[in-house]
Amino acid sequence: MFEAIKSPYLVPFDTSFKYKNAPTIPPKNVPDKKESKERLEELIEEIDELQQILYAHDHHALLLVFQAMDAAGKDSTIRAVLSGVNPAGCQVFSFKQPTPEELDHDFLWRTTRCLPERGRIGVFNRSYYEEVLVVRVHPEYLHYQKLPDKIDPETIWKKRFKSIRNYEKHLVVNGTVILKFWLNVSKAEQKQRFLARIEEPEKNWKFSTGDVQERKFWDDYMQAYQEMLNATSRPWAPWYAIPADNKPYMRLTVAEIISKSLRSLKLKYPKVDAAEKAKFKEMQELLLNEKE
């Protein structure tokens, strides 16, 4: 079964994670923007090659989960890191406000329908974790979910954490590698990115007045993230809290973790059995002797 690779940003499995101690900026002496871009290009090629082996091997899938506050860079990170992967081998899904159909099912249903097949990389831009983040910060949303029992605010989140842990353990046992990234942007950096969206016309489409309103709940979100990360980071389904104030470094770090995780599986192209390979010579001669 998959085991998390080591990283300074790996959320520990002993519930000791504190969001206040998690950096939003890179350490000193990291590669500059140019170096980061060059190294990222190398990793993009590696990930593409590893995905091809993943596809040929056909026993594993890779699920990448991205969660973050608004303007942390989820979209651009997904686009940058997976830009070299064959589109046939990668699937990206974004999850926003649930539809009436989705509200008629349990909270894991809508994402389950979008899980990657063996051999492919699946990406969740937001995910079932919204149910213990935005819904926790705004518990009034629970009343739209048609839950069968009376809502107990003291136990519902623990129950959902347990459901998520069991769900992810089931996926991993059946061949899905799960990597989860919290892109940890600071409140000050988010403010600057929101201002850029207002001031630069080509970024206006990204701006929503609701995003600014959510800043009022920043501390509530941070507490929700802390509890979520502690409750659901496990060796087989790890969380990585990635500094997000520096986008080149963030993208490079995410790509490195993905590449190392795929390499840790030690997958190889499947070998053709002897009986089938014995026919190769005959087929080769037939092809060479074909008349044009």
C-alpha positions as a printed Julia matrix, in Angstrom:
292×3 Matrix{Float64}:
   0.0     0.0     0.0
   1.19    3.51   -0.8
   3.15    5.34    1.91
   3.6     9.11    1.95
   6.95   10.44    0.84
   8.82   12.7     3.23
   8.64   16.48    2.87
   9.06   19.45    5.21
   5.44   20.24    4.32
   3.99   16.83    5.13
   1.23   17.25    7.71
   2.13   14.88   10.59
  -0.1    11.97   11.47
  -0.14   12.59   15.24
  -2.63   15.53   15.26
   0.14   17.97   16.2
  -0.29   20.28   13.18
  -0.8    23.97   13.98
  -1.75   26.31   11.15
   0.03   29.21   12.84
   3.31   27.31   12.51
   2.79   26.46    8.84
   4.81   28.78    6.56
   3.19   30.7     3.73
   6.54   31.77    2.25
   9.48   29.62    1.11
  12.59   29.11    3.21
  15.74   31.07    2.4
  18.09   30.07   -0.41
  15.41   28.45   -2.57
  15.75   28.51   -6.38
  14.93   31.87   -7.95
  12.07   32.3   -10.39
  14.14   31.3   -13.42
  15.62   28.23  -11.74
  12.22   27.2   -10.42
  10.73   27.42  -13.9
  13.54   25.35  -15.43
  13.28   22.67  -12.76
   9.49   22.65  -13.1
   9.82   21.99  -16.84
  12.01   18.97  -16.06
   9.48   17.67  -13.55
   6.61   18.16  -15.99
   8.41   15.83  -18.41
   9.03   13.33  -15.6
   5.38   13.33  -14.57
   4.3    12.77  -18.17
   6.65    9.78  -18.49
   5.51    8.37  -15.15
   1.86    8.74  -16.15
   2.53    6.74  -19.31
   4.0     3.94  -17.2
   1.06    4.26  -14.8
  -1.29    3.81  -17.76
   0.59    0.83  -19.18
   0.86   -0.82  -15.77
  -2.89   -0.3   -15.25
  -3.06   -1.25  -11.56
  -3.05    2.19   -9.94
  -4.72    5.57  -10.29
  -3.5     8.88   -8.87
  -5.9    11.3    -7.2
  -4.69   14.84   -6.51
  -6.83   16.92   -4.16
  -6.35   20.69   -3.97
  -7.89   22.81   -1.22
  -7.17   26.43   -0.42
  -8.57   29.82    0.36
  -9.58   31.89   -2.67
  -6.72   33.3    -4.79
  -4.19   30.8    -3.42
  -3.43   29.56   -6.93
  -5.21   26.22   -7.3
  -6.13   26.68  -10.96
  -2.74   27.96  -12.06
  -0.89   25.25  -10.13
  -2.96   22.48  -11.68
  -2.46   24.01  -15.11
   1.29   24.47  -14.67
   2.16   21.14  -13.07
   0.08   18.96  -15.38
   0.59   20.92  -18.59
   2.75   18.17  -20.11
   0.52   15.19  -19.31
  -1.34   13.56  -22.17
  -4.92   14.92  -21.93
  -6.19   11.36  -22.32
  -4.39   10.44  -19.11
  -5.57   13.29  -16.9
  -9.01   14.38  -15.68
  -9.73   17.62  -13.8
 -12.95   18.3   -11.9
 -13.97   21.41  -10.0
 -16.6    21.24   -7.26
 -18.59   24.31   -6.32
 -22.06   24.75   -4.84
 -23.9    21.39   -4.84
 -26.73   20.9    -7.32
 -30.19   19.68   -6.26
 -29.29   16.22   -7.59
 -26.1    16.16   -5.52
 -27.98   17.24   -2.4
 -30.2    14.18   -2.84
 -27.15   11.96   -2.17
 -24.58   11.62    0.59
 -21.74   14.16    0.62
 -19.22   11.79   -0.97
 -21.4    10.87   -3.96
 -20.61   13.7    -6.34
 -16.86   13.24   -6.11
 -17.04    9.43   -6.23
 -18.53    9.69   -9.71
 -15.4    11.54  -10.83
 -12.69    9.26   -9.46
  -9.89    8.45  -11.94
  -9.71    5.07  -13.61
  -6.61    2.93  -13.2
  -3.78    4.36  -15.24
  -5.01    7.94  -15.05
  -4.44   11.03  -12.95
  -7.54   12.6   -11.46
  -7.55   16.13  -10.06
 -10.11   17.54   -7.64
 -10.11   21.35   -7.56
 -11.91   21.53   -4.21
 -13.5    18.27   -3.15
 -15.51   16.44   -0.5
 -13.39   18.38    1.99
 -15.63   21.39    1.34
 -18.1    19.54    3.58
 -15.85   20.04    6.62
 -14.59   23.48    5.61
 -17.07   25.9     4.06
 -20.04   23.96    5.49
 -18.41   24.02    8.93
 -17.8    27.76    8.74
 -21.38   28.2     7.46
 -23.31   25.41    9.24
 -26.6    26.81    7.95
 -25.78   24.97    4.69
 -26.41   21.68    6.5
 -30.12   22.39    6.47
 -30.16   21.97    2.68
 -28.55   18.53    2.84
 -31.66   16.6     3.9
 -29.84   14.66    6.6
 -31.94   11.89    8.17
 -31.08   12.63   11.81
 -31.1    15.75   13.91
 -27.89   17.71   13.38
 -25.59   17.55   16.38
 -22.91   20.26   15.99
 -20.72   18.48   18.55
 -20.46   15.21   16.61
 -21.24   15.79   12.93
 -17.73   16.89   11.96
 -16.08   13.96   13.73
 -18.46   11.63   11.9
 -17.59   13.21    8.58
 -13.88   12.94    9.29
 -14.37    9.25   10.03
 -16.34    8.77    6.79
 -13.56   10.48    4.82
 -10.81    8.4     6.45
 -12.67    5.17    5.73
 -13.43    6.28    2.18
  -9.82    7.15    1.42
  -8.52    3.95    3.01
 -10.88    1.98    0.77
  -9.62    3.8    -2.33
  -5.98    3.28   -1.43
  -6.41   -0.43   -0.68
  -7.94   -0.74   -4.15
  -5.08    0.97   -5.96
  -5.7     4.72   -5.86
  -2.77    6.83   -4.69
  -4.08    9.94   -2.92
  -2.06   13.15   -2.54
  -3.73   16.15   -0.91
  -2.41   19.7    -1.1
  -3.42   22.63    1.06
  -2.08   25.71   -0.71
  -1.41   27.87    2.32
  -1.71   31.52    1.3
  -1.46   34.33    3.85
  -4.29   36.76    4.42
  -2.03   39.66    3.37
  -1.09   37.96    0.09
  -4.71   37.12   -0.64
  -5.56   40.81   -0.22
  -2.94   41.81   -2.79
  -4.21   39.23   -5.27
  -7.79   40.42   -4.83
  -6.66   44.01   -5.44
  -4.87   42.89   -8.61
  -8.09   41.28   -9.81
  -9.9    44.58   -9.33
  -7.2    46.82  -10.79
  -6.16   44.74  -13.81
  -8.98   44.5   -16.41
  -7.84   41.12  -17.72
  -8.27   39.72  -14.19
 -11.67   41.27  -13.47
 -13.47   38.07  -14.4
 -11.75   36.27  -11.51
 -13.08   38.68   -8.9
 -16.19   38.05   -6.82
 -17.52   40.33   -4.12
 -18.37   37.22   -2.13
 -14.66   36.37   -1.9
 -14.0    39.56    0.04
 -16.93   38.87    2.36
 -15.45   35.48    3.22
 -12.31   37.18    4.55
 -14.37   38.06    7.63
 -14.32   34.35    8.48
 -10.56   33.89    7.98
  -9.84   32.69   11.53
 -12.78   30.29   11.39
 -11.46   28.83    8.15
  -7.96   28.44    9.56
  -9.31   26.57   12.57
 -11.41   24.36   10.29
  -8.36   23.61    8.14
  -6.28   22.74   11.19
  -8.82   20.26   12.51
  -9.41   18.79    9.06
  -5.71   18.3     8.34
  -5.09   16.69   11.73
  -8.09   14.39   11.38
  -7.42   13.21    7.83
  -3.66   13.27    7.13
  -2.6     9.63    7.13
   0.44    7.76    5.78
  -1.66    6.33    2.95
  -3.54    9.59    2.21
  -1.25   12.45    3.25
  -1.82   16.16    3.35
   0.94   18.58    2.37
   0.66   22.2     3.58
   2.42   24.06    0.76
   3.56   27.69    1.15
   1.51   29.58   -1.45
   2.65   33.19   -1.27
   5.39   32.43   -3.83
   3.73   30.79   -6.84
   6.85   29.48   -8.65
   8.06   27.79   -5.46
   4.58   26.42   -4.73
   4.25   24.86   -8.18
   7.75   23.4    -8.04
   7.1    21.86   -4.61
   3.81   20.29   -5.69
   5.44   18.85   -8.83
   8.31   17.38   -6.81
   5.94   15.62   -4.43
   3.89   14.19   -7.3
   6.97   12.97   -9.16
   8.56   11.4    -6.08
   5.29    9.73   -5.1
   4.85    8.15   -8.53
   8.47    6.99   -8.58
   8.04    5.44   -5.14
   5.55    2.98   -6.65
   8.42    1.49   -8.69
   6.12    0.8   -11.62
   7.46   -0.65  -14.86
   6.1    -1.24  -18.31
   4.48   -4.7   -18.4
   6.47   -7.5   -19.99
   5.05   -9.48  -22.87
   4.8   -13.19  -22.04
   7.08  -15.63  -23.84
   4.32  -17.2   -25.95
   3.19  -13.85  -27.3
   6.73  -12.61  -27.82
   7.53  -15.74  -29.83
   5.08  -14.5   -32.44
   6.87  -11.17  -32.84
   9.43  -12.5   -35.3
   6.71  -13.94  -37.52
   4.72  -10.68  -37.4
   7.84   -8.69  -38.14
   8.55  -10.76  -41.26
   4.94  -10.4   -42.43
   5.17   -6.62  -42.1
   8.52   -6.41  -43.85
   7.32   -8.59  -46.73
   4.11   -6.7   -47.31
   3.74   -5.43  -50.85
   3.21   -1.71  -51.12
